[in-house]
Amino acid sequence: IMPLLGRTLTFEWDGDVEEYDVAFEEEDDDDEVDEILLEGMRIDAFGAWFLPPDGGVVEEGDTWDVGVDAWNDCLEFGGDFWIDVEENGPPDAEQAEYERDLAQQMRDTSDGEVLCTFEGFDEVDGVEVAVISISVEISCGSEGERTDSFDDEEVTTVETIDMEYEGEGTCLWLVDEHRPLSITFELEARDTTVSTDAVEGDGEAYAIETTVVTDTKSSIEYRFEER
């Protein structure tokens, strides 16, 4: 499920602190869940992540590096939408803090290149678009620790995640409307996760280490509509 589905967010500029205050347009019965969902939400210039820096003028064939922050903003545009499986329900505060810490580590450790190249102009459905090709090669990682209790046992899990991914994409920018028409990517990723479970209980203590390597291929497509 998506706890934010069907709800409206408002962003109000606070000039004193020079940032937006975010709130739900309508109130919900569970203020604690609302506070968790609102944390980390942000207002973005959707799709502008891959434009030339500082509004610079480019010619066909020119290439520029927008940096890993732009890529992370693209993956999480607008913030964390808390897409959960139905049986889990809304996040609790402890789990939210743990998962957001891992996500922030992924952002903070991101390293690599996001290169954009202006490929010229094209026409889509009778409208002129600027074509920007995007090449991505990034690595990042995180480490988290949590403790759970099961019957008479206490399990402390340390999880280390290393991610490497690369791919190619295209941004079609509507020239006259100053907004994107679409952004698409084809990505390949390798996720190496090492989990160490330290178990204590009934006078015994032992540890189990598991390493899982996952290779994936994925497609991402954003289509933007003016409403």
Disulfide bonds with the S-S distance in Angstrom:
none
